[in-house]
Amino acid sequence: MNSFEQSLKPSFKFAASAFLILLLVFIAACGSSSGSNSSPAKESAGSSAPVSPQASASSPEASASPAAAAPDTTPETKELSIGSGRDPQLSPLIVIAQEEGYFAAEGLTVKLELFASGTDVTAALASKSIQFGASGDIPFLIASGAGAPIETVAQQADISGVQTLIVNPDKIKKPEDLNGKKIAYVPGTVTEALFLKVVEQYKLDAQSITSVKSGPAELLPAFQNGNVDAFIIWQPLALKGEGVGGVKLLTAKQSFVPGQEGPQKLIGSYGLLGGHRDFLDANPNTVKAVLRALGQSAEFIRANPDRAAAHVGKAIGLEEELVKQVLPLNVYALDITPELAATLEEISQFLLDNGKIKALPNLQEFIDSSYLQEVDGAAVTWTP
C-alpha cells in the first residue's frame, strides 16, 4: 500500500461513517414527520407555523378573496348652496336640516338662499349659481321642456292644498262671476296653471277676463287697492288675503263655493328637490347626503310640528302662528311615487295644450330615482 492509499483509507472510513449517521437521522426524521401528519386538516387548522409565500399562493385558502372594502361615502362637495322659495311649502325640510344639524352631521356646510318663487329658484339652478333647489313642479317642468338640464331627485311635499283663489266677495260669489273681472297670478307657477284650470273647469269666457301677471309680493297690495278683483296664490299669502277682506273660493283640491263645498281636485302640485345634471352626476355622495338630511327633516315635522313652525318662521321671516296654520295643509315626505309621476304627466300635457311648453318633458330624464333608491329604497315606489 503506497502512502496515497494509506492517507485515503482513514478519510474513506470517516466519510462512510458520516454518511451512515446522516442516513439514520433522515430515516428517524421521516418517521417522526409521518406520525405527526396523520391528521393533515387538524394540523393546518391548529398550526401557527408560518407558511411560505409559494405555498400560501397555491393553497385554496389563499385563493379566497378578502372582504370587499366599504364604499367611500364622503361627499365630493362639502360646501354648497341650496335655494328655495321663501314660503312654508318649499323651505321647511331645508330649514330644519340646517337648524337641527342634519346637514352638519352629514359633513355638509349649507348656505340657504331664499327666492321669491320657484321660477327664480329654477333660473338659479340653470345658471349653476346654486347646487340644489326646492321648487314647485311647474317651474321645473317648464325649464325641462325648454331643454334646461335640471333633474328631480325627490318629491319633498304635496302642496296642492295651499294653492288658493281669493276673491272680492262684493263682486264674486261663484266661479262664473269671474267673467269680466281682473285676476292676478304669478306667471310660470302653479298659480297660472290653476287659473287656466278654473277657466276650463267652469267654462269661463277667457277673452272677457283680464289676466294680471304679478310677483308674489305685489298681489296683496293690488287686491287691497282694488286693482284686481281676485288673485291666485299659495300660503301664507292666501291667509293674508283673507285677513284684508278676501274670501277663499277654491283651492287646487277643495271647493268652497256656496252650495258646492267639498273635495274637488283641479290640479295636483308638488314641491320638488332638484339640481343641475352636471352637479348631480359629479357629486353622487353629496346628493345622497343631502337626501339623508332632508329625510330626517320630514320625520321631524311630523313629530315636532310646533318646533318645526318656529324654525321655519324664523328662517323666512314669518309669524310662527301663521306657519302653524300652513304646515298642516302640506304633506311633507321625501319620496318618488306613482301619484307624483301621474301628476307630472298630467301637468305636462296641460302645459303643452296651453302653449306654456313646446314639448313634453321626458320623465325618464326629468326624474333620477337612483339617489333616493340608495338612501331609502322604501321611499321609491315608482322608477322611470
C-alpha positions in Angstrom: 0.0 0.0 0.0 1.5 3.3 -1.0 1.4 6.4 1.0 -1.5 7.9 -1.0 -3.7 4.8 -0.3 -2.8 4.9 3.3 -3.9 8.6 3.6 -7.2 7.9 1.7 -8.3 4.9 3.8 -9.0 6.8 7.0 -10.8 9.5 5.1 -13.0 7.0 3.3 -13.9 5.3 6.6 -14.7 8.7 8.1 -16.9 9.6 5.1 -18.7 6.3 5.2 -19.4 6.7 8.9 -20.7 10.2 8.4 -23.0 9.1 5.6 -24.4 6.2 7.8 -25.1 8.7 10.6 -26.9 11.1 8.2 -28.9 8.3 6.8 -30.1 7.2 10.2 -31.1 10.7 11.1 -33.0 11.1 7.9 -35.0 7.9 8.5 -35.8 9.0 12.0 -36.9 12.3 10.8 -39.2 10.8 8.2 -40.8 8.5 10.7 -41.5 11.5 13.1 -42.9 13.6 10.3 -45.2 10.7 9.1 -46.6 10.3 12.6 -47.2 14.0 13.2 -49.1 14.4 9.9 -51.6 11.7 10.5 -54.3 14.4 10.5 -53.5 17.0 7.9 -56.6 19.1 8.3 -56.2 19.4 12.0 -52.5 20.3 11.6 -53.5 23.0 9.1 -56.2 24.4 11.3 -54.1 24.4 14.5 -50.5 25.1 13.4 -49.1 28.6 13.9 -46.1 27.9 11.8 -45.5 30.5 9.0 -46.4 29.4 5.5 -44.1 30.2 2.7 -45.3 32.7 0.1 -45.2 29.9 -2.6 -47.3 27.5 -0.5 -49.7 30.3 0.5 -50.3 31.4 -3.0 -51.2 27.9 -4.2 -53.4 26.9 -1.3 -57.2 27.1 -1.5 -57.4 29.4 1.5 -55.1 31.9 -0.3 -57.2 31.9 -3.4 -60.3 33.2 -1.5 -60.7 37.0 -2.0 -60.6 39.2 1.1 -63.8 41.0 2.2 -64.6 43.9 -0.1 -63.8 47.3 1.2 -66.7 49.6 2.2 -67.5 52.1 -0.5 -66.4 55.7 0.1 -69.4 57.8 1.1 -67.5 61.1 1.7 -69.4 64.0 0.0 -67.5 65.2 -3.1 -68.6 68.7 -2.4 -69.0 69.7 1.2 -69.9 73.4 0.9 -73.0 74.1 -1.2 -75.9 76.5 -1.7 -79.5 75.3 -1.7 -82.2 77.6 -3.0 -85.9 77.7 -2.0 -88.9 79.8 -2.4 -89.5 82.0 0.7 -92.6 80.1 1.9 -93.7 77.3 4.2 -94.2 74.9 1.3 -90.8 74.7 -0.2 -88.4 75.7 2.5 -89.2 73.6 5.7 -87.2 70.5 5.0 -84.1 72.6 4.2 -84.5 75.0 7.1 -85.0 72.2 9.6 -82.0 70.2 8.3 -80.0 73.4 8.8 -81.3 74.2 12.3 -81.3 70.7 13.7 -77.8 69.9 12.5 -78.7 67.2 10.0 -76.6 68.8 7.2 -73.7 69.2 9.6 -73.9 65.5 10.7 -73.5 64.5 7.0 -70.3 66.6 6.8 -72.1 69.4 4.8 -71.9 73.2 5.1 -75.1 74.6 3.5 -76.0 78.1 2.6 -79.8 78.6 2.3 -80.7 81.1 -0.4 -84.4 82.2 -0.4 -86.1 83.4 -3.6 -89.5 85.0 -4.3 -90.8 81.9 -6.2 -89.8 78.6 -7.7 -89.3 80.3 -11.0 -86.4 82.2 -9.6 -85.0 79.0 -7.9 -85.1 77.3 -11.3 -83.3 80.1 -13.0 -80.6 80.0 -10.4 -80.2 76.2 -10.9 -79.9 76.6 -14.6 -77.2 79.2 -14.2 -75.4 77.0 -11.7 -75.4 79.7 -9.0 -76.9 77.2 -6.6 -76.3 73.5 -6.4 -79.8 72.3 -5.3 -83.2 73.9 -5.5 -86.6 73.4 -4.0 -89.4 74.5 -6.3 -92.9 73.7 -7.3 -93.2 71.2 -10.2 -94.3 73.6 -12.9 -91.2 75.8 -13.0 -89.1 72.6 -13.2 -91.3 71.2 -15.9 -91.2 74.4 -18.0 -87.5 74.6 -17.7 -87.1 71.0 -18.7 -89.5 71.4 -21.6 -87.3 74.2 -22.8 -84.2 72.0 -22.7 -82.7 73.0 -19.4 -80.6 70.1 -17.8 -82.5 70.1 -14.5 -83.3 66.8 -12.8 -85.6 66.0 -10.0 -84.1 63.7 -7.3 -87.2 63.6 -4.9 -90.6 64.9 -4.1 -90.5 66.8 -0.8 -94.1 67.8 -0.3 -97.6 67.6 -1.7 -98.5 71.3 -1.8 -101.8 71.1 -3.7 -103.9 72.2 -0.7 -102.3 75.6 -0.4 -102.9 76.9 -4.0 -105.8 79.2 -3.4 -108.2 81.5 -5.3 -109.0 84.6 -3.2 -111.9 86.8 -4.4 -113.6 90.1 -3.6 -116.9 88.9 -2.0 -118.7 92.0 -3.1 -118.1 91.2 -6.8 -117.5 87.4 -6.9 -119.6 84.7 -5.2 -119.3 81.8 -7.6 -116.7 80.9 -10.4 -119.0 82.2 -13.2 -118.7 85.7 -11.6 -115.0 85.7 -12.7 -116.1 86.6 -16.2 -115.2 90.2 -17.0 -113.0 90.6 -13.9 -109.3 91.2 -13.3 -107.5 88.1 -11.9 -103.8 88.1 -10.8 -101.4 85.2 -10.6 -97.6 84.5 -10.7 -96.7 83.5 -14.2 -94.8 80.3 -14.7 -96.0 78.8 -11.5 -98.9 76.5 -10.4 -101.0 79.7 -9.8 -101.1 80.3 -13.6 -101.9 76.6 -14.2 -104.7 76.8 -11.6 -106.1 79.9 -13.3 -106.2 78.1 -16.6 -107.8 75.1 -15.0 -110.5 77.2 -13.3 -111.3 78.7 -16.7 -111.5 75.2 -18.3 -113.4 73.6 -15.4 -116.2 76.2 -15.2 -116.3 77.0 -18.9 -115.5 80.7 -18.4 -115.1 83.3 -21.1 -111.3 83.6 -21.1 -111.5 86.6 -23.5 -113.5 88.6 -21.1 -111.1 88.0 -18.2 -108.1 90.4 -17.7 -105.1 88.4 -16.6 -102.7 90.3 -14.4 -99.3 88.7 -14.2 -97.5 89.7 -11.0 -94.8 88.9 -8.5 -96.0 87.3 -5.2 -95.2 90.5 -3.2 -97.4 92.7 -5.4 -100.6 90.6 -5.3 -101.9 91.6 -1.9 -101.4 95.4 -2.4 -103.1 95.2 -5.8 -106.0 93.4 -4.3 -106.3 95.8 -1.3 -106.2 98.8 -3.7 -108.9 97.3 -5.9 -106.6 97.0 -8.9 -107.6 93.3 -9.2 -110.8 91.5 -8.2 -109.3 88.2 -7.4 -105.9 86.5 -7.2 -104.4 83.1 -7.0 -101.5 82.4 -4.7 -100.0 79.9 -2.2 -99.9 80.2 1.5 -99.4 82.2 3.6 -100.3 85.0 1.2 -103.8 83.5 0.7 -104.4 83.7 4.5 -103.2 87.3 4.4 -105.7 87.9 1.6 -108.5 86.6 3.8 -107.2 88.9 6.5 -107.9 92.0 4.4 -111.4 91.0 3.5 -110.9 88.5 0.7 -112.8 85.2 0.6 -111.4 81.8 -0.3 -113.4 80.4 -3.2 -111.3 77.4 -4.3 -108.1 75.6 -3.8 -106.4 73.1 -6.1 -108.2 70.3 -4.2 -111.2 71.8 -2.5 -114.3 73.8 -3.4 -115.6 76.5 -1.0 -118.3 77.7 -3.4 -121.5 78.1 -1.5 -123.7 75.1 -2.1 -120.8 73.2 -3.8 -118.4 72.7 -0.8 -116.2 69.7 -0.7 -113.2 67.9 -2.2 -112.5 68.8 -5.8 -109.2 68.1 -7.5 -108.5 70.7 -10.1 -104.8 70.2 -10.3 -102.0 68.5 -8.3 -99.0 70.3 -7.2 -95.7 69.0 -5.6 -92.7 70.6 -4.1 -89.6 69.0 -5.8 -85.9 68.9 -5.0 -83.6 69.0 -7.9 -80.3 70.1 -9.3 -78.3 70.8 -12.5 -77.4 67.5 -14.2 -73.7 68.4 -14.3 -73.6 68.8 -10.5 -75.6 65.7 -9.7 -73.5 63.5 -12.0 -70.3 64.7 -10.5 -71.4 64.6 -6.8 -73.4 61.4 -6.1 -72.3 61.2 -2.5 -73.2 64.8 -1.8 -76.7 64.2 -3.3 -77.3 61.2 -1.1 -76.0 63.1 2.0 -78.5 65.9 1.3 -81.3 63.4 0.9 -80.5 61.7 4.1 -80.6 65.0 5.9 -83.9 66.1 4.4 -85.4 62.7 5.2 -84.7 63.4 8.8 -86.4 66.8 8.4 -89.6 65.2 7.1 -89.7 63.0 10.2 -89.0 65.9 12.4 -92.0 67.9 11.0 -94.4 65.0 11.7 -93.1 64.5 15.2 -92.5 68.1 16.3 -94.8 70.5 14.3 -94.6 73.4 16.8 -90.8 73.3 16.8 -90.8 73.0 13.1 -93.0 76.0 12.8 -90.6 78.0 15.0 -87.6 77.1 12.8 -89.4 77.9 9.6 -90.9 81.2 10.8 -87.6 82.5 12.0 -85.8 81.5 8.8 -88.3 83.0 6.3 -89.4 86.0 8.4 -93.0 84.8 9.0 -95.1 84.8 12.2 -94.8 81.5 13.9 -98.6 81.3 14.5 -99.2 81.8 10.7 -96.7 79.0 9.9 -98.5 76.7 12.3 -101.7 77.2 10.3 -100.0 76.5 7.0 -97.8 73.4 7.8 -100.8 71.0 8.2 -102.1 72.0 4.7 -99.0 70.4 3.1 -97.9 66.7 3.2 -94.2 66.6 3.8 -92.5 63.4 2.6 -89.3 62.6 0.7 -90.3 60.0 -1.9 -91.0 59.2 -5.5 -94.4 57.7 -6.1 -96.7 56.7 -9.0 -99.0 59.6 -7.9 -96.2 62.0 -8.4 -95.4 60.6 -11.9 -99.1 60.7 -12.9 -99.4 64.3 -11.8 -96.3 65.4 -13.6 -97.5 63.7 -16.8 -100.9 65.4 -16.4 -99.5 68.8 -15.7 -97.0 68.5 -18.6 -99.8 67.7 -21.0 -101.8 70.6 -19.6 -98.9 73.0 -20.1 -98.4 71.8 -23.7 -102.0 72.2 -24.5 -102.0 75.7 -23.2 -98.8 76.7 -25.0 -96.6 77.0 -21.9 -94.1 74.4 -23.2 -93.2 73.4 -26.7 -92.5 69.7 -25.9 -93.4 67.2 -23.2 -90.5 66.6 -20.8 -89.2 63.0 -20.8 -89.8 61.8 -17.2 -87.0 59.2 -17.6 -84.7 62.2 -17.9 -86.6 64.6 -15.6 -86.6 62.2 -12.6 -83.5 60.4 -11.4 -84.6 58.0 -8.7 -81.3 56.3 -8.2 -80.0 58.6 -5.4 -83.1 58.2 -3.2 -83.2 54.5 -4.0 -79.8 54.1 -2.4 -80.7 56.2 0.6 -84.2 54.8 1.3 -85.4 52.2 -1.1 -88.9 52.0 0.5 -89.4 55.7 -0.4 -89.2 54.9 -4.1 -92.4 53.2 -5.4 -92.0 54.4 -9.0 -89.0 54.4 -11.2 -88.5 55.9 -14.7 
